[in-house]
Amino acid sequence: MRPARRRLFFALWPDDPVRQALFRWQTHNLTADVRWQHRADLHITLHFLGMVDAARIDALRGLGAGIAAVPFTLVLDSVGHWARPQVLWAGPSSVPGDLLDLHRRLGDGLAGLGMAPETRSYQPHVTLARKVRGAPLARPLQPLTWLVREFALVESRPGDAPRYHPVARWPLAAR
């Protein structure tokens, strides 16, 4: 039986080559004392929704299906560390306009559904590890080119990894 409320987010869900490249970087640069992000859970969050009534999932699926956006190239070429949440991440040094447009369209759609999107400035990133106390001495990330062809509605489930499970996926289509 499905819970009445589910923890959800919209995300860019990488293909296997991108996932494997990020996993290789993890295996060569992360120590055992940090909490690695499971390779099946690697993603870029577009909008975090939090706990959502299961009855609203159909509306979220409709929102995702109604988004018109084109495929775009995202280059992951930076590794950073946020001290406060103790997160090590990979991200783009330059954010493509098409990614910002997809983020904005989803945010507008969420607002139309009465779901307030986050107000913090959008910083696309892939979480590589948690519980990282200081910026590790690591090899730089060789630029990783990701042709983004889809986005997903994803559920976060507590327990063993992988924790994130796509509920629905939508292709980005050329205009």
C-alpha positions as a Markdown table, in Angstrom:
| # | Residue | x | y | z |
|---|---|---|---|---|
| 1 | Met | 0.0 | 0.0 | 0.0 |
| 2 | Arg | 1.3 | 3.4 | -1.0 |
| 3 | Pro | 1.7 | 6.1 | 1.7 |
| 4 | Ala | -0.8 | 9.0 | 1.7 |
| 5 | Arg | 2.1 | 11.5 | 1.5 |
| 6 | Arg | 5.2 | 11.0 | -0.6 |
| 7 | Arg | 8.5 | 13.0 | -0.6 |
| 8 | Leu | 9.0 | 14.2 | -4.2 |
| 9 | Phe | 11.1 | 16.4 | -6.4 |
| 10 | Phe | 11.6 | 17.2 | -10.1 |
| 11 | Ala | 15.1 | 16.3 | -11.4 |
| 12 | Leu | 17.4 | 15.8 | -14.3 |
| 13 | Trp | 18.1 | 12.1 | -14.3 |
| 14 | Pro | 21.4 | 11.3 | -15.9 |
| 15 | Asp | 22.0 | 8.5 | -18.4 |
| 16 | Asp | 24.3 | 5.6 | -17.6 |
| 17 | Pro | 27.5 | 7.1 | -19.1 |
| 18 | Val | 27.2 | 10.3 | -17.0 |
| 19 | Arg | 26.4 | 8.2 | -13.9 |
| 20 | Gln | 29.4 | 6.0 | -14.5 |
| 21 | Ala | 31.8 | 8.9 | -15.1 |
| 22 | Leu | 30.6 | 10.5 | -11.8 |
| 23 | Phe | 31.0 | 7.2 | -10.0 |
| 24 | Arg | 34.5 | 6.8 | -11.3 |
| 25 | Trp | 35.4 | 10.3 | -9.9 |
| 26 | Gln | 33.9 | 9.3 | -6.6 |
| 27 | Thr | 35.9 | 6.0 | -6.4 |
| 28 | His | 39.1 | 7.9 | -7.1 |
| 29 | Asn | 38.6 | 10.9 | -4.8 |
| 30 | Leu | 36.4 | 10.1 | -1.9 |
| 31 | Thr | 37.4 | 8.4 | 1.4 |
| 32 | Ala | 35.5 | 5.9 | 3.4 |
| 33 | Asp | 34.7 | 8.5 | 6.2 |
| 34 | Val | 32.2 | 10.4 | 4.0 |
| 35 | Arg | 28.8 | 9.3 | 3.0 |
| 36 | Trp | 29.0 | 8.7 | -0.8 |
| 37 | Gln | 25.8 | 9.4 | -2.8 |
| 38 | His | 24.8 | 6.0 | -4.3 |
| 39 | Arg | 25.5 | 6.0 | -8.0 |
| 40 | Ala | 21.9 | 5.2 | -8.8 |
| 41 | Asp | 20.8 | 8.3 | -6.8 |
| 42 | Leu | 23.0 | 10.8 | -8.7 |
| 43 | His | 20.8 | 13.6 | -10.2 |
| 44 | Ile | 20.3 | 17.4 | -10.4 |
| 45 | Thr | 17.3 | 18.6 | -8.6 |
| 46 | Leu | 15.1 | 21.0 | -10.5 |
| 47 | His | 12.5 | 21.7 | -7.8 |
| 48 | Phe | 12.2 | 20.0 | -4.4 |
| 49 | Leu | 8.6 | 19.6 | -3.4 |
| 50 | Gly | 8.9 | 17.9 | 0.0 |
| 51 | Met | 6.0 | 15.8 | 1.3 |
| 52 | Val | 3.1 | 15.8 | -1.2 |
| 53 | Asp | -0.3 | 14.3 | -0.8 |
| 54 | Ala | -0.5 | 11.2 | -3.1 |
| 55 | Ala | -3.7 | 12.7 | -4.5 |
| 56 | Arg | -1.7 | 15.5 | -6.1 |
| 57 | Ile | 0.7 | 13.2 | -8.0 |
| 58 | Asp | -1.6 | 13.1 | -11.1 |
| 59 | Ala | -1.5 | 16.9 | -11.2 |
| 60 | Leu | 2.3 | 16.8 | -11.0 |
| 61 | Arg | 2.4 | 14.2 | -13.8 |
| 62 | Gly | 0.2 | 16.5 | -15.9 |
| 63 | Leu | 2.5 | 19.4 | -15.2 |
| 64 | Gly | 5.6 | 17.4 | -16.3 |
| 65 | Ala | 3.8 | 16.2 | -19.4 |
| 66 | Gly | 2.8 | 19.7 | -20.4 |
| 67 | Ile | 6.3 | 21.2 | -20.2 |
| 68 | Ala | 7.7 | 22.1 | -23.6 |
| 69 | Ala | 11.5 | 22.2 | -23.4 |
| 70 | Val | 14.4 | 21.3 | -25.8 |
| 71 | Pro | 17.3 | 19.0 | -25.1 |
| 72 | Phe | 20.4 | 20.8 | -24.1 |
| 73 | Thr | 24.0 | 20.2 | -23.2 |
| 74 | Leu | 25.2 | 20.5 | -19.7 |
| 75 | Val | 28.9 | 20.5 | -18.9 |
| 76 | Leu | 29.8 | 19.4 | -15.4 |
| 77 | Asp | 33.3 | 20.8 | -14.8 |
| 78 | Ser | 33.4 | 22.0 | -11.3 |
| 79 | Val | 33.6 | 20.4 | -7.9 |
| 80 | Gly | 32.6 | 22.3 | -4.8 |
| 81 | His | 32.0 | 22.0 | -1.1 |
| 82 | Trp | 29.3 | 23.6 | 1.0 |
| 83 | Ala | 30.5 | 23.6 | 4.6 |
| 84 | Arg | 27.1 | 24.2 | 6.3 |
| 85 | Pro | 25.3 | 21.1 | 4.9 |
| 86 | Gln | 28.7 | 19.3 | 4.6 |
| 87 | Val | 28.0 | 18.5 | 0.9 |
| 88 | Leu | 30.5 | 17.8 | -1.9 |
| 89 | Trp | 29.0 | 18.4 | -5.3 |
| 90 | Ala | 29.7 | 18.6 | -9.0 |
| 91 | Gly | 28.2 | 21.2 | -11.2 |
| 92 | Pro | 28.5 | 23.4 | -14.3 |
| 93 | Ser | 30.7 | 26.5 | -14.2 |
| 94 | Ser | 28.2 | 28.0 | -16.7 |
| 95 | Val | 24.5 | 27.3 | -16.5 |
| 96 | Pro | 22.8 | 26.8 | -19.9 |
| 97 | Gly | 19.8 | 29.1 | -20.6 |
| 98 | Asp | 17.7 | 26.1 | -21.5 |
| 99 | Leu | 18.2 | 24.6 | -18.0 |
| 100 | Leu | 17.2 | 27.9 | -16.4 |
| 101 | Asp | 14.2 | 28.0 | -18.8 |
| 102 | Leu | 13.1 | 24.5 | -17.8 |
| 103 | His | 13.6 | 25.4 | -14.1 |
| 104 | Arg | 11.4 | 28.5 | -14.6 |
| 105 | Arg | 8.7 | 26.7 | -16.5 |
| 106 | Leu | 8.4 | 24.0 | -13.8 |
| 107 | Gly | 8.4 | 26.7 | -11.1 |
| 108 | Asp | 5.6 | 28.6 | -12.8 |
| 109 | Gly | 3.6 | 25.4 | -13.2 |
| 110 | Leu | 4.1 | 24.5 | -9.5 |
| 111 | Ala | 2.9 | 28.0 | -8.6 |
| 112 | Gly | -0.2 | 27.4 | -10.8 |
| 113 | Leu | -0.9 | 24.3 | -8.8 |
| 114 | Gly | -0.7 | 26.2 | -5.6 |
| 115 | Met | 2.7 | 24.7 | -4.7 |
| 116 | Ala | 5.2 | 27.4 | -3.8 |
| 117 | Pro | 8.6 | 26.8 | -5.4 |
| 118 | Glu | 11.8 | 27.4 | -3.5 |
| 119 | Thr | 12.8 | 31.1 | -3.3 |
| 120 | Arg | 16.6 | 30.4 | -3.0 |
| 121 | Ser | 18.6 | 31.2 | -6.1 |
| 122 | Tyr | 18.9 | 28.0 | -8.3 |
| 123 | Gln | 22.3 | 26.3 | -8.1 |
| 124 | Pro | 22.2 | 23.2 | -10.2 |
| 125 | His | 24.5 | 20.5 | -8.8 |
| 126 | Val | 25.0 | 16.8 | -8.4 |
| 127 | Thr | 25.5 | 15.8 | -4.8 |
| 128 | Leu | 28.6 | 13.5 | -4.7 |
| 129 | Ala | 28.9 | 13.0 | -0.9 |
| 130 | Arg | 27.5 | 14.1 | 2.4 |
| 131 | Lys | 29.2 | 14.4 | 5.8 |
| 132 | Val | 32.2 | 16.0 | 4.1 |
| 133 | Arg | 33.7 | 18.2 | 6.9 |
| 134 | Gly | 36.2 | 20.1 | 4.7 |
| 135 | Ala | 36.8 | 20.5 | 1.0 |
| 136 | Pro | 38.9 | 17.5 | 0.2 |
| 137 | Leu | 42.1 | 17.5 | -1.8 |
| 138 | Ala | 40.8 | 15.9 | -5.0 |
| 139 | Arg | 41.6 | 15.8 | -8.6 |
| 140 | Pro | 39.5 | 18.2 | -10.6 |
| 141 | Leu | 36.6 | 16.9 | -12.5 |
| 142 | Gln | 37.4 | 16.4 | -16.1 |
| 143 | Pro | 34.7 | 18.3 | -18.0 |
| 144 | Leu | 31.8 | 15.8 | -18.4 |
| 145 | Thr | 29.4 | 16.6 | -21.2 |
| 146 | Trp | 25.8 | 15.5 | -20.5 |
| 147 | Leu | 23.2 | 15.7 | -23.3 |
| 148 | Val | 20.1 | 16.3 | -21.2 |
| 149 | Arg | 17.2 | 14.6 | -23.0 |
| 150 | Glu | 14.7 | 14.1 | -20.2 |
| 151 | Phe | 13.6 | 15.2 | -16.7 |
| 152 | Ala | 11.7 | 13.2 | -14.1 |
| 153 | Leu | 9.4 | 13.3 | -11.1 |
| 154 | Val | 11.3 | 11.4 | -8.4 |
| 155 | Glu | 10.3 | 10.0 | -5.0 |
| 156 | Ser | 12.7 | 9.9 | -2.1 |
| 157 | Arg | 12.2 | 6.7 | 0.0 |
| 158 | Pro | 13.8 | 6.2 | 3.4 |
| 159 | Gly | 16.0 | 3.2 | 4.0 |
| 160 | Asp | 18.7 | 1.5 | 2.0 |
| 161 | Ala | 20.2 | 3.0 | -1.2 |
| 162 | Pro | 19.2 | 3.6 | -3.8 |
| 163 | Arg | 16.7 | 6.0 | -2.1 |
| 164 | Tyr | 15.5 | 7.9 | -5.2 |
| 165 | His | 13.0 | 6.3 | -7.6 |
| 166 | Pro | 11.6 | 8.0 | -10.7 |
| 167 | Val | 7.8 | 8.1 | -10.6 |
| 168 | Ala | 7.5 | 9.5 | -14.2 |
| 169 | Arg | 9.8 | 10.7 | -16.9 |
| 170 | Trp | 9.3 | 13.1 | -19.8 |
| 171 | Pro | 11.5 | 13.5 | -22.9 |
| 172 | Leu | 12.7 | 16.9 | -23.9 |
| 173 | Ala | 11.8 | 17.4 | -27.6 |
| 174 | Ala | 13.4 | 19.6 | -30.3 |
| 175 | Arg | 11.1 | 22.3 | -31.4 |
